Amino acid sequence: MIGRVFETCRANGLSQSDLARRLGVPRGQVCLWLRDRERMTLKAAVRLADAMGHDLEVRLVRRATFRAARAEAQ
């Protein structure tokens, strides 16, 4: 999901290098996060969303509900 948000930001001129500078991490780390190649902490997700000008919303949902919604989305 964060990768899709980044694509919108990229269209507005934000690069992975820009994000990396804002977060104080290597560009390669940003790339891994955006491509879901490496898990990130919730704190990192909040910082990444903030650096892209977004808020991160976290919800607790019943596991069965989440799995059904995820299956529908695919």
mmCIF file of the N, C-alpha and C atoms, coordinates in Angstrom:
data_MODEL
# 
_entry.id   MODEL 
# 
loop_
_atom_site.group_PDB 
_atom_site.id 
_atom_site.type_symbol 
_atom_site.label_atom_id 
_atom_site.label_alt_id 
_atom_site.label_comp_id 
_atom_site.label_asym_id 
_atom_site.label_entity_id 
_atom_site.label_seq_id 
_atom_site.pdbx_PDB_ins_code 
_atom_site.Cartn_x 
_atom_site.Cartn_y 
_atom_site.Cartn_z 
_atom_site.occupancy 
_atom_site.B_iso_or_equiv 
_atom_site.pdbx_formal_charge 
_atom_site.auth_seq_id 
_atom_site.auth_comp_id 
_atom_site.auth_asym_id 
_atom_site.auth_atom_id 
_atom_site.pdbx_PDB_model_num 
ATOM 1   N N  . MET A 1 1  ? 0.822   -1.200  0.000   1.00 0.00 ? 1  MET A N  1 
ATOM 2   C CA . MET A 1 1  ? 0.000   0.000   0.000   1.00 0.00 ? 1  MET A CA 1 
ATOM 3   C C  . MET A 1 1  ? 0.861   1.257   0.000   1.00 0.00 ? 1  MET A C  1 
ATOM 4   N N  . ILE A 1 2  ? 1.918   1.260   0.786   1.00 0.00 ? 2  ILE A N  1 
ATOM 5   C CA . ILE A 1 2  ? 2.785   2.438   0.831   1.00 0.00 ? 2  ILE A CA 1 
ATOM 6   C C  . ILE A 1 2  ? 3.413   2.677   -0.544  1.00 0.00 ? 2  ILE A C  1 
ATOM 7   N N  . GLY A 1 3  ? 3.730   1.593   -1.252  1.00 0.00 ? 3  GLY A N  1 
ATOM 8   C CA . GLY A 1 3  ? 4.295   1.722   -2.592  1.00 0.00 ? 3  GLY A CA 1 
ATOM 9   C C  . GLY A 1 3  ? 3.353   2.436   -3.540  1.00 0.00 ? 3  GLY A C  1 
ATOM 10  N N  . ARG A 1 4  ? 2.060   2.171   -3.415  1.00 0.00 ? 4  ARG A N  1 
ATOM 11  C CA . ARG A 1 4  ? 1.080   2.848   -4.278  1.00 0.00 ? 4  ARG A CA 1 
ATOM 12  C C  . ARG A 1 4  ? 0.986   4.331   -3.946  1.00 0.00 ? 4  ARG A C  1 
ATOM 13  N N  . VAL A 1 5  ? 1.056   4.659   -2.671  1.00 0.00 ? 5  VAL A N  1 
ATOM 14  C CA . VAL A 1 5  ? 1.043   6.068   -2.273  1.00 0.00 ? 5  VAL A CA 1 
ATOM 15  C C  . VAL A 1 5  ? 2.277   6.759   -2.835  1.00 0.00 ? 5  VAL A C  1 
ATOM 16  N N  . PHE A 1 6  ? 3.423   6.067   -2.768  1.00 0.00 ? 6  PHE A N  1 
ATOM 17  C CA . PHE A 1 6  ? 4.650   6.666   -3.293  1.00 0.00 ? 6  PHE A CA 1 
ATOM 18  C C  . PHE A 1 6  ? 4.532   6.956   -4.778  1.00 0.00 ? 6  PHE A C  1 
ATOM 19  N N  . GLU A 1 7  ? 3.876   6.096   -5.549  1.00 0.00 ? 7  GLU A N  1 
ATOM 20  C CA . GLU A 1 7  ? 3.734   6.327   -6.990  1.00 0.00 ? 7  GLU A CA 1 
ATOM 21  C C  . GLU A 1 7  ? 3.011   7.647   -7.252  1.00 0.00 ? 7  GLU A C  1 
ATOM 22  N N  . THR A 1 8  ? 2.039   7.970   -6.433  1.00 0.00 ? 8  THR A N  1 
ATOM 23  C CA . THR A 1 8  ? 1.349   9.264   -6.552  1.00 0.00 ? 8  THR A CA 1 
ATOM 24  C C  . THR A 1 8  ? 2.321   10.396  -6.225  1.00 0.00 ? 8  THR A C  1 
ATOM 25  N N  . CYS A 1 9  ? 3.108   10.211  -5.168  1.00 0.00 ? 9  CYS A N  1 
ATOM 26  C CA . CYS A 1 9  ? 4.084   11.227  -4.782  1.00 0.00 ? 9  CYS A CA 1 
ATOM 27  C C  . CYS A 1 9  ? 5.149   11.393  -5.857  1.00 0.00 ? 9  CYS A C  1 
ATOM 28  N N  . ARG A 1 10 ? 5.552   10.279  -6.454  1.00 0.00 ? 10 ARG A N  1 
ATOM 29  C CA . ARG A 1 10 ? 6.560   10.337  -7.525  1.00 0.00 ? 10 ARG A CA 1 
ATOM 30  C C  . ARG A 1 10 ? 6.052   11.166  -8.695  1.00 0.00 ? 10 ARG A C  1 
ATOM 31  N N  . ALA A 1 11 ? 4.777   10.997  -9.005  1.00 0.00 ? 11 ALA A N  1 
ATOM 32  C CA . ALA A 1 11 ? 4.183   11.772  -10.101 1.00 0.00 ? 11 ALA A CA 1 
ATOM 33  C C  . ALA A 1 11 ? 4.232   13.271  -9.797  1.00 0.00 ? 11 ALA A C  1 
ATOM 34  N N  . ASN A 1 12 ? 4.304   13.608  -8.516  1.00 0.00 ? 12 ASN A N  1 
ATOM 35  C CA . ASN A 1 12 ? 4.390   15.011  -8.100  1.00 0.00 ? 12 ASN A CA 1 
ATOM 36  C C  . ASN A 1 12 ? 5.826   15.447  -7.838  1.00 0.00 ? 12 ASN A C  1 
ATOM 37  N N  . GLY A 1 13 ? 6.807   14.618  -8.239  1.00 0.00 ? 13 GLY A N  1 
ATOM 38  C CA . GLY A 1 13 ? 8.204   15.024  -8.172  1.00 0.00 ? 13 GLY A CA 1 
ATOM 39  C C  . GLY A 1 13 ? 9.008   14.528  -6.988  1.00 0.00 ? 13 GLY A C  1 
ATOM 40  N N  . LEU A 1 14 ? 8.437   13.678  -6.134  1.00 0.00 ? 14 LEU A N  1 
ATOM 41  C CA . LEU A 1 14 ? 9.167   13.156  -4.975  1.00 0.00 ? 14 LEU A CA 1 
ATOM 42  C C  . LEU A 1 14 ? 9.909   11.881  -5.378  1.00 0.00 ? 14 LEU A C  1 
ATOM 43  N N  . SER A 1 15 ? 11.197  11.818  -5.122  1.00 0.00 ? 15 SER A N  1 
ATOM 44  C CA . SER A 1 15 ? 11.988  10.638  -5.484  1.00 0.00 ? 15 SER A CA 1 
ATOM 45  C C  . SER A 1 15 ? 12.317  9.807   -4.247  1.00 0.00 ? 15 SER A C  1 
ATOM 46  N N  . GLN A 1 16 ? 12.807  8.595   -4.482  1.00 0.00 ? 16 GLN A N  1 
ATOM 47  C CA . GLN A 1 16 ? 13.254  7.761   -3.372  1.00 0.00 ? 16 GLN A CA 1 
ATOM 48  C C  . GLN A 1 16 ? 14.413  8.433   -2.655  1.00 0.00 ? 16 GLN A C  1 
ATOM 49  N N  . SER A 1 17 ? 15.269  9.099   -3.393  1.00 0.00 ? 17 SER A N  1 
ATOM 50  C CA . SER A 1 17 ? 16.386  9.821   -2.778  1.00 0.00 ? 17 SER A CA 1 
ATOM 51  C C  . SER A 1 17 ? 15.886  10.932  -1.862  1.00 0.00 ? 17 SER A C  1 
ATOM 52  N N  . ASP A 1 18 ? 14.846  11.638  -2.291  1.00 0.00 ? 18 ASP A N  1 
ATOM 53  C CA . ASP A 1 18 ? 14.240  12.679  -1.445  1.00 0.00 ? 18 ASP A CA 1 
ATOM 54  C C  . ASP A 1 18 ? 13.731  12.074  -0.133  1.00 0.00 ? 18 ASP A C  1 
ATOM 55  N N  . LEU A 1 19 ? 13.024  10.952  -0.245  1.00 0.00 ? 19 LEU A N  1 
ATOM 56  C CA . LEU A 1 19 ? 12.512  10.289  0.952   1.00 0.00 ? 19 LEU A CA 1 
ATOM 57  C C  . LEU A 1 19 ? 13.641  9.861   1.873   1.00 0.00 ? 19 LEU A C  1 
ATOM 58  N N  . ALA A 1 20 ? 14.677  9.285   1.287   1.00 0.00 ? 20 ALA A N  1 
ATOM 59  C CA . ALA A 1 20 ? 15.816  8.820   2.080   1.00 0.00 ? 20 ALA A CA 1 
ATOM 60  C C  . ALA A 1 20 ? 16.447  9.978   2.853   1.00 0.00 ? 20 ALA A C  1 
ATOM 61  N N  . ARG A 1 21 ? 16.612  11.123  2.185   1.00 0.00 ? 21 ARG A N  1 
ATOM 62  C CA . ARG A 1 21 ? 17.180  12.299  2.866   1.00 0.00 ? 21 ARG A CA 1 
ATOM 63  C C  . ARG A 1 21 ? 16.276  12.754  3.998   1.00 0.00 ? 21 ARG A C  1 
ATOM 64  N N  . ARG A 1 22 ? 14.982  12.782  3.762   1.00 0.00 ? 22 ARG A N  1 
ATOM 65  C CA . ARG A 1 22 ? 14.031  13.217  4.790   1.00 0.00 ? 22 ARG A CA 1 
ATOM 66  C C  . ARG A 1 22 ? 14.044  12.282  6.004   1.00 0.00 ? 22 ARG A C  1 
ATOM 67  N N  . LEU A 1 23 ? 14.266  10.998  5.744   1.00 0.00 ? 23 LEU A N  1 
ATOM 68  C CA . LEU A 1 23 ? 14.235  10.000  6.812   1.00 0.00 ? 23 LEU A CA 1 
ATOM 69  C C  . LEU A 1 23 ? 15.595  9.729   7.435   1.00 0.00 ? 23 LEU A C  1 
ATOM 70  N N  . GLY A 1 24 ? 16.656  10.161  6.748   1.00 0.00 ? 24 GLY A N  1 
ATOM 71  C CA . GLY A 1 24 ? 17.999  9.911   7.255   1.00 0.00 ? 24 GLY A CA 1 
ATOM 72  C C  . GLY A 1 24 ? 18.426  8.456   7.130   1.00 0.00 ? 24 GLY A C  1 
ATOM 73  N N  . VAL A 1 25 ? 17.947  7.794   6.061   1.00 0.00 ? 25 VAL A N  1 
ATOM 74  C CA . VAL A 1 25 ? 18.312  6.400   5.803   1.00 0.00 ? 25 VAL A CA 1 
ATOM 75  C C  . VAL A 1 25 ? 18.850  6.290   4.381   1.00 0.00 ? 25 VAL A C  1 
ATOM 76  N N  . PRO A 1 26 ? 19.566  5.196   4.069   1.00 0.00 ? 26 PRO A N  1 
ATOM 77  C CA . PRO A 1 26 ? 20.042  5.019   2.688   1.00 0.00 ? 26 PRO A CA 1 
ATOM 78  C C  . PRO A 1 26 ? 18.879  4.849   1.709   1.00 0.00 ? 26 PRO A C  1 
ATOM 79  N N  . ARG A 1 27 ? 19.075  5.301   0.475   1.00 0.00 ? 27 ARG A N  1 
ATOM 80  C CA . ARG A 1 27 ? 18.034  5.172   -0.544  1.00 0.00 ? 27 ARG A CA 1 
ATOM 81  C C  . ARG A 1 27 ? 17.646  3.712   -0.756  1.00 0.00 ? 27 ARG A C  1 
ATOM 82  N N  . GLY A 1 28 ? 18.622  2.814   -0.661  1.00 0.00 ? 28 GLY A N  1 
ATOM 83  C CA . GLY A 1 28 ? 18.338  1.394   -0.811  1.00 0.00 ? 28 GLY A CA 1 
ATOM 84  C C  . GLY A 1 28 ? 17.340  0.882   0.210   1.00 0.00 ? 28 GLY A C  1 
ATOM 85  N N  . GLN A 1 29 ? 17.389  1.430   1.421   1.00 0.00 ? 29 GLN A N  1 
ATOM 86  C CA . GLN A 1 29 ? 16.434  1.035   2.463   1.00 0.00 ? 29 GLN A CA 1 
ATOM 87  C C  . GLN A 1 29 ? 15.025  1.457   2.069   1.00 0.00 ? 29 GLN A C  1 
ATOM 88  N N  . VAL A 1 30 ? 14.904  2.661   1.560   1.00 0.00 ? 30 VAL A N  1 
ATOM 89  C CA . VAL A 1 30 ? 13.596  3.152   1.105   1.00 0.00 ? 30 VAL A CA 1 
ATOM 90  C C  . VAL A 1 30 ? 13.073  2.253   -0.014  1.00 0.00 ? 30 VAL A C  1 
ATOM 91  N N  . CYS A 1 31 ? 13.943  1.893   -0.932  1.00 0.00 ? 31 CYS A N  1 
ATOM 92  C CA . CYS A 1 31 ? 13.566  1.016   -2.043  1.00 0.00 ? 31 CYS A CA 1 
ATOM 93  C C  . CYS A 1 31 ? 13.030  -0.316  -1.525  1.00 0.00 ? 31 CYS A C  1 
ATOM 94  N N  . LEU A 1 32 ? 13.715  -0.913  -0.560  1.00 0.00 ? 32 LEU A N  1 
ATOM 95  C CA . LEU A 1 32 ? 13.266  -2.189  0.011   1.00 0.00 ? 32 LEU A CA 1 
ATOM 96  C C  . LEU A 1 32 ? 11.886  -2.056  0.643   1.00 0.00 ? 32 LEU A C  1 
ATOM 97  N N  . TRP A 1 33 ? 11.675  -0.978  1.385   1.00 0.00 ? 33 TRP A N  1 
ATOM 98  C CA . TRP A 1 33 ? 10.370  -0.774  2.017   1.00 0.00 ? 33 TRP A CA 1 
ATOM 99  C C  . TRP A 1 33 ? 9.266   -0.597  0.984   1.00 0.00 ? 33 TRP A C  1 
ATOM 100 N N  . LEU A 1 34 ? 9.524   0.214   -0.030  1.00 0.00 ? 34 LEU A N  1 
ATOM 101 C CA . LEU A 1 34 ? 8.486   0.505   -1.017  1.00 0.00 ? 34 LEU A CA 1 
ATOM 102 C C  . LEU A 1 34 ? 8.134   -0.710  -1.871  1.00 0.00 ? 34 LEU A C  1 
ATOM 103 N N  . ARG A 1 35 ? 9.063   -1.609  -2.036  1.00 0.00 ? 35 ARG A N  1 
ATOM 104 C CA . ARG A 1 35 ? 8.816   -2.813  -2.834  1.00 0.00 ? 35 ARG A CA 1 
ATOM 105 C C  . ARG A 1 35 ? 8.398   -4.011  -1.975  1.00 0.00 ? 35 ARG A C  1 
ATOM 106 N N  . ASP A 1 36 ? 8.159   -3.769  -0.697  1.00 0.00 ? 36 ASP A N  1 
ATOM 107 C CA . ASP A 1 36 ? 7.777   -4.827  0.249   1.00 0.00 ? 36 ASP A CA 1 
ATOM 108 C C  . ASP A 1 36 ? 8.791   -5.957  0.291   1.00 0.00 ? 36 ASP A C  1 
ATOM 109 N N  . ARG A 1 37 ? 10.069  -5.614  0.108   1.00 0.00 ? 37 ARG A N  1 
ATOM 110 C CA . ARG A 1 37 ? 11.138  -6.612  0.159   1.00 0.00 ? 37 ARG A CA 1 
ATOM 111 C C  . ARG A 1 37 ? 11.646  -6.801  1.586   1.00 0.00 ? 37 ARG A C  1 
ATOM 112 N N  . GLU A 1 38 ? 11.346  -5.846  2.426   1.00 0.00 ? 38 GLU A N  1 
ATOM 113 C CA . GLU A 1 38 ? 11.790  -5.925  3.816   1.00 0.00 ? 38 GLU A CA 1 
ATOM 114 C C  . GLU A 1 38 ? 10.689  -5.369  4.698   1.00 0.00 ? 38 GLU A C  1 
ATOM 115 N N  . ARG A 1 39 ? 10.429  -6.056  5.767   1.00 0.00 ? 39 ARG A N  1 
ATOM 116 C CA . ARG A 1 39 ? 9.420   -5.572  6.714   1.00 0.00 ? 39 ARG A CA 1 
ATOM 117 C C  . ARG A 1 39 ? 9.936   -4.327  7.415   1.00 0.00 ? 39 ARG A C  1 
ATOM 118 N N  . MET A 1 40 ? 9.019   -3.440  7.699   1.00 0.00 ? 40 MET A N  1 
ATOM 119 C CA . MET A 1 40 ? 9.396   -2.233  8.425   1.00 0.00 ? 40 MET A CA 1 
ATOM 120 C C  . MET A 1 40 ? 8.649   -2.190  9.742   1.00 0.00 ? 40 MET A C  1 
ATOM 121 N N  . THR A 1 41 ? 9.194   -1.481  10.676  1.00 0.00 ? 41 THR A N  1 
ATOM 122 C CA . THR A 1 41 ? 8.510   -1.304  11.951  1.00 0.00 ? 41 THR A CA 1 
ATOM 123 C C  . THR A 1 41 ? 7.345   -0.342  11.749  1.00 0.00 ? 41 THR A C  1 
ATOM 124 N N  . LEU A 1 42 ? 6.434   -0.352  12.682  1.00 0.00 ? 42 LEU A N  1 
ATOM 125 C CA . LEU A 1 42 ? 5.328   0.587   12.632  1.00 0.00 ? 42 LEU A CA 1 
ATOM 126 C C  . LEU A 1 42 ? 5.857   2.019   12.694  1.00 0.00 ? 42 LEU A C  1 
ATOM 127 N N  . LYS A 1 43 ? 6.873   2.227   13.517  1.00 0.00 ? 43 LYS A N  1 
ATOM 128 C CA . LYS A 1 43 ? 7.481   3.556   13.621  1.00 0.00 ? 43 LYS A CA 1 
ATOM 129 C C  . LYS A 1 43 ? 8.044   4.003   12.277  1.00 0.00 ? 43 LYS A C  1 
ATOM 130 N N  . ALA A 1 44 ? 8.705   3.106   11.556  1.00 0.00 ? 44 ALA A N  1 
ATOM 131 C CA . ALA A 1 44 ? 9.248   3.446   10.240  1.00 0.00 ? 44 ALA A CA 1 
ATOM 132 C C  . ALA A 1 44 ? 8.127   3.746   9.251   1.00 0.00 ? 44 ALA A C  1 
ATOM 133 N N  . ALA A 1 45 ? 7.036   2.982   9.328   1.00 0.00 ? 45 ALA A N  1 
ATOM 134 C CA . ALA A 1 45 ? 5.900   3.217   8.431   1.00 0.00 ? 45 ALA A CA 1 
ATOM 135 C C  . ALA A 1 45 ? 5.280   4.586   8.676   1.00 0.00 ? 45 ALA A C  1 
ATOM 136 N N  . VAL A 1 46 ? 5.176   4.974   9.936   1.00 0.00 ? 46 VAL A N  1 
ATOM 137 C CA . VAL A 1 46 ? 4.635   6.296   10.283  1.00 0.00 ? 46 VAL A CA 1 
ATOM 138 C C  . VAL A 1 46 ? 5.555   7.385   9.740   1.00 0.00 ? 46 VAL A C  1 
ATOM 139 N N  . ARG A 1 47 ? 6.857   7.220   9.924   1.00 0.00 ? 47 ARG A N  1 
ATOM 140 C CA . ARG A 1 47 ? 7.828   8.212   9.438   1.00 0.00 ? 47 ARG A CA 1 
ATOM 141 C C  . ARG A 1 47 ? 7.797   8.305   7.911   1.00 0.00 ? 47 ARG A C  1 
ATOM 142 N N  . LEU A 1 48 ? 7.691   7.155   7.244   1.00 0.00 ? 48 LEU A N  1 
ATOM 143 C CA . LEU A 1 48 ? 7.653   7.131   5.779   1.00 0.00 ? 48 LEU A CA 1 
ATOM 144 C C  . LEU A 1 48 ? 6.392   7.821   5.266   1.00 0.00 ? 48 LEU A C  1 
ATOM 145 N N  . ALA A 1 49 ? 5.259   7.502   5.865   1.00 0.00 ? 49 ALA A N  1 
ATOM 146 C CA . ALA A 1 49 ? 4.007   8.150   5.467   1.00 0.00 ? 49 ALA A CA 1 
ATOM 147 C C  . ALA A 1 49 ? 4.093   9.656   5.683   1.00 0.00 ? 49 ALA A C  1 
ATOM 148 N N  . ASP A 1 50 ? 4.635   10.061  6.822   1.00 0.00 ? 50 ASP A N  1 
ATOM 149 C CA . ASP A 1 50 ? 4.777   11.487  7.135   1.00 0.00 ? 50 ASP A CA 1 
ATOM 150 C C  . ASP A 1 50 ? 5.677   12.173  6.106   1.00 0.00 ? 50 ASP A C  1 
ATOM 151 N N  . ALA A 1 51 ? 6.770   11.520  5.727   1.00 0.00 ? 51 ALA A N  1 
ATOM 152 C CA . ALA A 1 51 ? 7.702   12.100  4.754   1.00 0.00 ? 51 ALA A CA 1 
ATOM 153 C C  . ALA A 1 51 ? 7.038   12.268  3.386   1.00 0.00 ? 51 ALA A C  1 
ATOM 154 N N  . MET A 1 52 ? 5.985   11.476  3.128   1.00 0.00 ? 52 MET A N  1 
ATOM 155 C CA . MET A 1 52 ? 5.258   11.592  1.861   1.00 0.00 ? 52 MET A CA 1 
ATOM 156 C C  . MET A 1 52 ? 4.045   12.504  1.987   1.00 0.00 ? 52 MET A C  1 
ATOM 157 N N  . GLY A 1 53 ? 3.887   13.107  3.186   1.00 0.00 ? 53 GLY A N  1 
ATOM 158 C CA . GLY A 1 53 ? 2.765   14.028  3.384   1.00 0.00 ? 53 GLY A CA 1 
ATOM 159 C C  . GLY A 1 53 ? 1.449   13.337  3.665   1.00 0.00 ? 53 GLY A C  1 
ATOM 160 N N  . HIS A 1 54 ? 1.513   12.142  4.232   1.00 0.00 ? 54 HIS A N  1 
ATOM 161 C CA . HIS A 1 54 ? 0.311   11.374  4.549   1.00 0.00 ? 54 HIS A CA 1 
ATOM 162 C C  . HIS A 1 54 ? 0.311   10.996  6.025   1.00 0.00 ? 54 HIS A C  1 
ATOM 163 N N  . ASP A 1 55 ? -0.859  10.614  6.505   1.00 0.00 ? 55 ASP A N  1 
ATOM 164 C CA . ASP A 1 55 ? -0.993  10.043  7.839   1.00 0.00 ? 55 ASP A CA 1 
ATOM 165 C C  . ASP A 1 55 ? -1.191  8.543   7.671   1.00 0.00 ? 55 ASP A C  1 
ATOM 166 N N  . LEU A 1 56 ? -0.746  7.793   8.650   1.00 0.00 ? 56 LEU A N  1 
ATOM 167 C CA . LEU A 1 56 ? -0.918  6.349   8.640   1.00 0.00 ? 56 LEU A CA 1 
ATOM 168 C C  . LEU A 1 56 ? -2.024  6.004   9.625   1.00 0.00 ? 56 LEU A C  1 
ATOM 169 N N  . GLU A 1 57 ? -3.000  5.252   9.171   1.00 0.00 ? 57 GLU A N  1 
ATOM 170 C CA . GLU A 1 57 ? -4.106  4.828   10.025  1.00 0.00 ? 57 GLU A CA 1 
ATOM 171 C C  . GLU A 1 57 ? -3.951  3.336   10.296  1.00 0.00 ? 57 GLU A C  1 
ATOM 172 N N  . VAL A 1 58 ? -3.992  2.963   11.550  1.00 0.00 ? 58 VAL A N  1 
ATOM 173 C CA . VAL A 1 58 ? -3.863  1.566   11.947  1.00 0.00 ? 58 VAL A CA 1 
ATOM 174 C C  . VAL A 1 58 ? -5.153  1.146   12.632  1.00 0.00 ? 58 VAL A C  1 
ATOM 175 N N  . ARG A 1 59 ? -5.683  0.001   12.219  1.00 0.00 ? 59 ARG A N  1 
ATOM 176 C CA . ARG A 1 59 ? -6.912  -0.503  12.820  1.00 0.00 ? 59 ARG A CA 1 
ATOM 177 C C  . ARG A 1 59 ? -6.712  -1.956  13.232  1.00 0.00 ? 59 ARG A C  1 
ATOM 178 N N  . LEU A 1 60 ? -7.373  -2.341  14.275  1.00 0.00 ? 60 LEU A N  1 
ATOM 179 C CA . LEU A 1 60 ? -7.419  -3.741  14.664  1.00 0.00 ? 60 LEU A CA 1 
ATOM 180 C C  . LEU A 1 60 ? -8.705  -4.324  14.109  1.00 0.00 ? 60 LEU A C  1 
ATOM 181 N N  . VAL A 1 61 ? -8.584  -5.413  13.356  1.00 0.00 ? 61 VAL A N  1 
ATOM 182 C CA . VAL A 1 61 ? -9.758  -6.084  12.797  1.00 0.00 ? 61 VAL A CA 1 
ATOM 183 C C  . VAL A 1 61 ? -9.657  -7.572  13.104  1.00 0.00 ? 61 VAL A C  1 
ATOM 184 N N  . ARG A 1 62 ? -10.794 -8.200  13.177  1.00 0.00 ? 62 ARG A N  1 
ATOM 185 C CA . ARG A 1 62 ? -10.790 -9.644  13.414  1.00 0.00 ? 62 ARG A CA 1 
ATOM 186 C C  . ARG A 1 62 ? -10.038 -10.324 12.288  1.00 0.00 ? 62 ARG A C  1 
ATOM 187 N N  . ARG A 1 63 ? -9.255  -11.302 12.616  1.00 0.00 ? 63 ARG A N  1 
ATOM 188 C CA . ARG A 1 63 ? -8.404  -11.984 11.644  1.00 0.00 ? 63 ARG A CA 1 
ATOM 189 C C  . ARG A 1 63 ? -9.212  -12.529 10.460  1.00 0.00 ? 63 ARG A C  1 
ATOM 190 N N  . ALA A 1 64 ? -10.331 -13.151 10.719  1.00 0.00 ? 64 ALA A N  1 
ATOM 191 C CA . ALA A 1 64 ? -11.146 -13.713 9.638   1.00 0.00 ? 64 ALA A CA 1 
ATOM 192 C C  . ALA A 1 64 ? -11.642 -12.614 8.706   1.00 0.00 ? 64 ALA A C  1 
ATOM 193 N N  . THR A 1 65 ? -12.003 -11.475 9.261   1.00 0.00 ? 65 THR A N  1 
ATOM 194 C CA . THR A 1 65 ? -12.470 -10.347 8.457   1.00 0.00 ? 65 THR A CA 1 
ATOM 195 C C  . THR A 1 65 ? -11.347 -9.834  7.567   1.00 0.00 ? 65 THR A C  1 
ATOM 196 N N  . PHE A 1 66 ? -10.152 -9.712  8.139   1.00 0.00 ? 66 PHE A N  1 
ATOM 197 C CA . PHE A 1 66 ? -9.002  -9.235  7.386   1.00 0.00 ? 66 PHE A CA 1 
ATOM 198 C C  . PHE A 1 66 ? -8.668  -10.183 6.244   1.00 0.00 ? 66 PHE A C  1 
ATOM 199 N N  . ARG A 1 67 ? -8.631  -11.477 6.532   1.00 0.00 ? 67 ARG A N  1 
ATOM 200 C CA . ARG A 1 67 ? -8.301  -12.458 5.488   1.00 0.00 ? 67 ARG A CA 1 
ATOM 201 C C  . ARG A 1 67 ? -9.322  -12.457 4.364   1.00 0.00 ? 67 ARG A C  1 
ATOM 202 N N  . ALA A 1 68 ? -10.588 -12.310 4.698   1.00 0.00 ? 68 ALA A N  1 
ATOM 203 C CA . ALA A 1 68 ? -11.634 -12.285 3.675   1.00 0.00 ? 68 ALA A CA 1 
ATOM 204 C C  . ALA A 1 68 ? -11.486 -11.043 2.802   1.00 0.00 ? 68 ALA A C  1 
ATOM 205 N N  . ALA A 1 69 ? -11.224 -9.903  3.426   1.00 0.00 ? 69 ALA A N  1 
ATOM 206 C CA . ALA A 1 69 ? -11.047 -8.659  2.662   1.00 0.00 ? 69 ALA A CA 1 
ATOM 207 C C  . ALA A 1 69 ? -9.803  -8.738  1.791   1.00 0.00 ? 69 ALA A C  1 
ATOM 208 N N  . ARG A 1 70 ? -8.752  -9.327  2.301   1.00 0.00 ? 70 ARG A N  1 
ATOM 209 C CA . ARG A 1 70 ? -7.505  -9.459  1.537   1.00 0.00 ? 70 ARG A CA 1 
ATOM 210 C C  . ARG A 1 70 ? -7.722  -10.375 0.323   1.00 0.00 ? 70 ARG A C  1 
ATOM 211 N N  . ALA A 1 71 ? -8.441  -11.476 0.524   1.00 0.00 ? 71 ALA A N  1 
ATOM 212 C CA . ALA A 1 71 ? -8.722  -12.406 -0.568  1.00 0.00 ? 71 ALA A CA 1 
ATOM 213 C C  . ALA A 1 71 ? -9.567  -11.731 -1.644  1.00 0.00 ? 71 ALA A C  1 
ATOM 214 N N  . GLU A 1 72 ? -10.519 -10.905 -1.232  1.00 0.00 ? 72 GLU A N  1 
ATOM 215 C CA . GLU A 1 72 ? -11.361 -10.175 -2.172  1.00 0.00 ? 72 GLU A CA 1 
ATOM 216 C C  . GLU A 1 72 ? -10.555 -9.202  -3.011  1.00 0.00 ? 72 GLU A C  1 
ATOM 217 N N  . ALA A 1 73 ? -9.598  -8.544  -2.366  1.00 0.00 ? 73 ALA A N  1 
ATOM 218 C CA . ALA A 1 73 ? -8.776  -7.533  -3.051  1.00 0.00 ? 73 ALA A CA 1 
ATOM 219 C C  . ALA A 1 73 ? -7.882  -8.160  -4.111  1.00 0.00 ? 73 ALA A C  1 
ATOM 220 N N  . GLN A 1 74 ? -7.533  -9.418  -3.938  1.00 0.00 ? 74 GLN A N  1 
ATOM 221 C CA . GLN A 1 74 ? -6.642  -10.086 -4.900  1.00 0.00 ? 74 GLN A CA 1 
ATOM 222 C C  . GLN A 1 74 ? -7.472  -10.642 -5.999  1.00 0.00 ? 74 GLN A C  1 
# 
